[in-house]
Amino acid sequence: MRRHPAALALPGLVSVLCLLAATTPPAPSFAAPAATAVSAAAGTVRLSSYNICGNMCSGPPYDRERRIAAVVAEADPSGGWGADQLFLQEVCEHQYEELLDRLGPAGYSGVHSATLPAGNPAICEGHAYGNAVIVRGPLSGTAELDLTVGGEREPITVPCALALLADRPTWSCSVHLYWDDGTLAVPEADRLAEQAGRWLAEGFSVVLGGDFNHSPRTDTLSRFYLPERGDGAFGSFLEADETDREFFEVAGCPPAASACRSGEPTFGAKKLDYVFLDSPGFRTADADALPLDPAVSDHDLVRVTATG
């Protein structure tokens, strides 16, 4: 697992795994924001989740530089989205390192977790492959959650970063669950929800963003949606796109519902990508899936605005 750049501890908090090693990255590719810069409005945060297909999508029309530039633009406060946090899946380690080289001088830190190790030239040009989370500001802790239950074709590991979000210590995790019928993904989701519950009980906020590989009304996602969303849900999270009436499913969403287990498709006709925010810590959330950029990925980029 790769951490970069140096972290500054929040008062009373310690790193979960180890202290982060300091590095000296090159000049930023865009101007660092002023120290007083904030999100769109006080108490508002911006988040982006993107499966960038870093290993599978290597031939035309995919463009390596465009892929990196698209992620960097999500953080760019001048003309870009200005994301406070980025949740990335299917990221080659050398892509992650290049992203941190560009974003580190602008105040971003991150952690990468490998699901396939370095050494195989057919995978990420010999580099490790996995997931990453990048946050604005220093890290005070990191964790790598091993959700693997046995039988998966590759380990299911989730990198998590502890940092301030909306002025609260928040565990933010980049999630990529297994792509089966739920036999393995459901117990993986149980492990993730259990760890999130422990953090919530300790007083932290929690944000889970990523490619959950299952549609909203499946048992896998029941672990995260609030019980009032129905279909056996028993989680404690708002899903950022659950209030978008344009994408309410006719068969599953009551006419008078203000929120529903539904949302805009992110992978062809399917919704696979989510951002879940703990309901005690966040009051509202909205999401939008951007049009597919076939030069970057086979998934849509998801942008979220939330209020704490």
NUVO-62236 format. One record per residue (C-alpha): residue number from 1; z, x negated, y. Coordinates in steps of 0.5 Angstrom, whole numbers. Each point is the difference from the previous one (the first is absolute). Layout:
# residues N
[site NUM, [Z, X, Y]]
...
This chain:
# residues 308
[site 1, [0, 0, 0]]
[site 2, [-2, -3, 7]]
[site 3, [4, 1, 6]]
[site 4, [-3, -2, 7]]
[site 5, [2, -2, 5]]
[site 6, [8, -1, 2]]
[site 7, [5, 6, 0]]
[site 8, [6, 1, 4]]
[site 9, [5, 4, -3]]
[site 10, [3, 6, 3]]
[site 11, [7, 0, 1]]
[site 12, [4, 2, -6]]
[site 13, [-6, -1, -4]]
[site 14, [-2, -5, -5]]
[site 15, [-7, -1, -4]]
[site 16, [-1, 3, -7]]
[site 17, [-3, -6, -3]]
[site 18, [0, -6, 4]]
[site 19, [0, -3, 7]]
[site 20, [-7, 0, 3]]
[site 21, [-4, -7, 1]]
[site 22, [-2, -1, 7]]
[site 23, [-7, -2, 1]]
[site 24, [-5, -1, 6]]
[site 25, [-6, 4, 0]]
[site 26, [-6, -1, 4]]
[site 27, [-2, 3, 7]]
[site 28, [0, 8, 0]]
[site 29, [-7, 3, -1]]
[site 30, [3, 5, 6]]
[site 31, [5, 0, 5]]
[site 32, [7, 1, -2]]
[site 33, [3, 6, 3]]
[site 34, [5, -1, 6]]
[site 35, [8, 0, -3]]
[site 36, [1, 7, 3]]
[site 37, [-6, 3, -3]]
[site 38, [1, 6, -4]]
[site 39, [-4, 5, -4]]
[site 40, [-3, 6, 3]]
[site 41, [6, 4, 2]]
[site 42, [8, -2, 0]]
[site 43, [2, 2, -7]]
[site 44, [-7, 0, -3]]
[site 45, [-3, -5, -5]]
[site 46, [-7, -1, -3]]
[site 47, [-1, -2, -7]]
[site 48, [-6, -2, -4]]
[site 49, [-2, 1, -8]]
[site 50, [-6, -3, -3]]
[site 51, [-2, -2, -7]]
[site 52, [-5, -6, 2]]
[site 53, [-3, -1, -7]]
[site 54, [1, -7, 1]]
[site 55, [-2, -2, -7]]
[site 56, [-4, 6, -3]]
[site 57, [-5, 0, 7]]
[site 58, [-3, -6, 0]]
[site 59, [-8, 1, 0]]
[site 60, [-4, 3, 5]]
[site 61, [1, 4, 5]]
[site 62, [7, -3, 0]]
[site 63, [1, -5, 6]]
[site 64, [6, -4, -1]]
[site 65, [1, -2, 7]]
[site 66, [-1, 7, 2]]
[site 67, [6, 2, -5]]
[site 68, [4, -5, 4]]
[site 69, [-2, 2, 7]]
[site 70, [1, 8, -2]]
[site 71, [7, -2, -2]]
[site 72, [2, -4, 6]]
[site 73, [-3, 5, 5]]
[site 74, [5, 5, -3]]
[site 75, [6, -4, 3]]
[site 76, [-4, -2, 7]]
[site 77, [4, 3, 5]]
[site 78, [-6, 0, 5]]
[site 79, [-6, 4, -2]]
[site 80, [3, 1, -8]]
[site 81, [5, 4, -3]]
[site 82, [6, -4, 2]]
[site 83, [3, 1, -7]]
[site 84, [7, -1, -1]]
[site 85, [0, -1, -7]]
[site 86, [-6, -1, -5]]
[site 87, [0, 2, -7]]
[site 88, [-6, -4, -4]]
[site 89, [-2, 1, -7]]
[site 90, [-4, -4, -5]]
[site 91, [0, -6, 5]]
[site 92, [-1, -7, -2]]
[site 93, [5, -5, 2]]
[site 94, [-5, -4, 4]]
[site 95, [-2, 6, 4]]
[site 96, [7, 1, 1]]
[site 97, [1, -7, 2]]
[site 98, [-6, 1, 5]]
[site 99, [3, 6, 3]]
[site 100, [7, -3, 1]]
[site 101, [-3, -6, 3]]
[site 102, [-4, 5, 5]]
[site 103, [6, 5, 1]]
[site 104, [6, -5, 0]]
[site 105, [0, -3, 7]]
[site 106, [-1, 8, 2]]
[site 107, [7, 1, -3]]
[site 108, [-1, 2, -7]]
[site 109, [3, -2, -6]]
[site 110, [-2, 2, -7]]
[site 111, [1, 0, -8]]
[site 112, [-5, -1, -5]]
[site 113, [2, 2, -8]]
[site 114, [-5, -2, -5]]
[site 115, [-2, 4, -6]]
[site 116, [-5, -5, -3]]
[site 117, [1, -7, 1]]
[site 118, [-4, -6, 3]]
[site 119, [-4, -4, -5]]
[site 120, [-6, 5, -2]]
[site 121, [-6, -1, 4]]
[site 122, [-3, 7, -1]]
[site 123, [7, 3, 3]]
[site 124, [0, -1, 8]]
[site 125, [-4, -7, -1]]
[site 126, [6, -3, -4]]
[site 127, [5, 3, 5]]
[site 128, [6, 4, -2]]
[site 129, [-2, 8, 1]]
[site 130, [5, 5, 2]]
[site 131, [3, 4, 6]]
[site 132, [3, -1, 6]]
[site 133, [4, 3, 6]]
[site 134, [0, -3, 7]]
[site 135, [5, 2, 6]]
[site 136, [0, -1, 7]]
[site 137, [6, -4, 1]]
[site 138, [4, -5, -4]]
[site 139, [3, 2, -7]]
[site 140, [7, 0, -2]]
[site 141, [-1, 1, -7]]
[site 142, [-5, 0, -6]]
[site 143, [-1, 3, -7]]
[site 144, [-5, 1, -5]]
[site 145, [1, 6, -4]]
[site 146, [-2, -1, -8]]
[site 147, [-2, 7, -2]]
[site 148, [-4, -2, -6]]
[site 149, [2, 5, -6]]
[site 150, [-4, -3, -5]]
[site 151, [-7, 1, -2]]
[site 152, [-3, -1, 7]]
[site 153, [-6, -5, 0]]
[site 154, [3, -4, 6]]
[site 155, [7, 0, 2]]
[site 156, [2, 5, 5]]
[site 157, [4, -3, 6]]
[site 158, [1, 2, 7]]
[site 159, [2, -4, 6]]
[site 160, [5, 2, 5]]
[site 161, [2, -2, 6]]
[site 162, [6, 1, 4]]
[site 163, [-1, 0, 8]]
[site 164, [2, 5, 6]]
[site 165, [-5, 6, 0]]
[site 166, [2, 5, 6]]
[site 167, [6, -5, 1]]
[site 168, [3, 2, -7]]
[site 169, [0, -5, -6]]
[site 170, [-5, 2, -4]]
[site 171, [-3, -2, -7]]
[site 172, [-7, 1, 0]]
[site 173, [-4, -1, -7]]
[site 174, [-7, 0, -2]]
[site 175, [-1, 4, -6]]
[site 176, [-6, 0, -5]]
[site 177, [2, 4, -6]]
[site 178, [-4, 0, -7]]
[site 179, [-6, 4, 0]]
[site 180, [1, 4, -7]]
[site 181, [1, 7, -1]]
[site 182, [8, -1, 2]]
[site 183, [3, -2, -7]]
[site 184, [1, -7, 3]]
[site 185, [0, 2, 8]]
[site 186, [5, 5, -1]]
[site 187, [6, -5, -2]]
[site 188, [-3, -5, 5]]
[site 189, [1, 5, 5]]
[site 190, [7, 2, -2]]
[site 191, [2, -8, 1]]
[site 192, [-3, 0, 7]]
[site 193, [4, 7, 2]]
[site 194, [6, -3, -3]]
[site 195, [0, -6, 4]]
[site 196, [-2, 4, 6]]
[site 197, [6, 4, -1]]
[site 198, [5, -6, -1]]
[site 199, [-3, -3, 7]]
[site 200, [1, 7, 3]]
[site 201, [7, 1, -2]]
[site 202, [1, -7, 3]]
[site 203, [-2, 3, 7]]
[site 204, [-7, -3, 0]]
[site 205, [-6, 3, 2]]
[site 206, [-6, 0, -5]]
[site 207, [-7, 0, 0]]
[site 208, [-5, 0, -6]]
[site 209, [-7, -1, 2]]
[site 210, [-6, -1, -5]]
[site 211, [-5, 2, -5]]
[site 212, [4, 5, -5]]
[site 213, [-6, 1, -5]]
[site 214, [2, 7, -1]]
[site 215, [-1, 7, 4]]
[site 216, [5, 3, 4]]
[site 217, [2, 6, -5]]
[site 218, [1, -5, -6]]
[site 219, [7, -2, -3]]
[site 220, [-1, -7, 2]]
[site 221, [0, 3, 8]]
[site 222, [6, 5, -2]]
[site 223, [5, -6, 1]]
[site 224, [-1, -1, 7]]
[site 225, [-2, 7, 3]]
[site 226, [6, 4, 3]]
[site 227, [2, 6, -5]]
[site 228, [-2, 5, 5]]
[site 229, [-7, -2, -1]]
[site 230, [0, 3, -7]]
[site 231, [-3, -2, -7]]
[site 232, [6, -3, -2]]
[site 233, [1, -5, 6]]
[site 234, [6, -3, 0]]
[site 235, [-1, -6, 5]]
[site 236, [3, -1, 7]]
[site 237, [-6, -2, 4]]
[site 238, [-5, 3, 5]]
[site 239, [-7, -2, -2]]
[site 240, [-4, -2, 6]]
[site 241, [-6, 5, -1]]
[site 242, [4, 6, -3]]
[site 243, [-1, 4, 6]]
[site 244, [-7, 0, 1]]
[site 245, [-2, 7, -1]]
[site 246, [-8, -2, 0]]
[site 247, [1, -3, -7]]
[site 248, [5, 5, -3]]
[site 249, [-2, 2, -7]]
[site 250, [-1, 7, 0]]
[site 251, [3, 1, -7]]
[site 252, [6, -4, 1]]
[site 253, [2, 1, 7]]
[site 254, [4, 7, 3]]
[site 255, [-4, 3, 6]]
[site 256, [6, -1, 4]]
[site 257, [2, -7, -2]]
[site 258, [1, -5, 5]]
[site 259, [0, -6, -5]]
[site 260, [-4, 0, -7]]
[site 261, [-1, -5, -5]]
[site 262, [-7, -1, 2]]
[site 263, [-4, -5, 5]]
[site 264, [-6, -3, 2]]
[site 265, [-4, -3, -6]]
[site 266, [0, -8, 1]]
[site 267, [-4, -2, -7]]
[site 268, [-6, 4, 0]]
[site 269, [2, 7, -1]]
[site 270, [7, -2, -2]]
[site 271, [6, -1, 4]]
[site 272, [3, -6, -3]]
[site 273, [3, -4, 6]]
[site 274, [7, 2, 3]]
[site 275, [5, -2, 5]]
[site 276, [7, 3, -2]]
[site 277, [6, -1, 6]]
[site 278, [7, 2, -2]]
[site 279, [2, 7, 3]]
[site 280, [6, -2, 3]]
[site 281, [-3, -5, 4]]
[site 282, [-6, 3, 2]]
[site 283, [-1, 7, 3]]
[site 284, [-8, 0, 1]]
[site 285, [-6, -3, -3]]
[site 286, [-7, 1, 0]]
[site 287, [-6, -4, -3]]
[site 288, [-7, -1, 0]]
[site 289, [-5, -3, -5]]
[site 290, [-6, -4, 4]]
[site 291, [-7, 1, -3]]
[site 292, [-2, -5, -6]]
[site 293, [-2, -7, 2]]
[site 294, [-4, -2, -6]]
[site 295, [0, -7, 3]]
[site 296, [8, -1, -1]]
[site 297, [2, 5, -6]]
[site 298, [-1, 6, -4]]
[site 299, [6, 3, 3]]
[site 300, [1, 3, 7]]
[site 301, [5, -3, 5]]
[site 302, [6, 5, 1]]
[site 303, [3, -1, 7]]
[site 304, [7, 4, 1]]
[site 305, [4, 1, 6]]
[site 306, [7, 2, -1]]
[site 307, [6, 1, 4]]
[site 308, [7, -2, -1]]
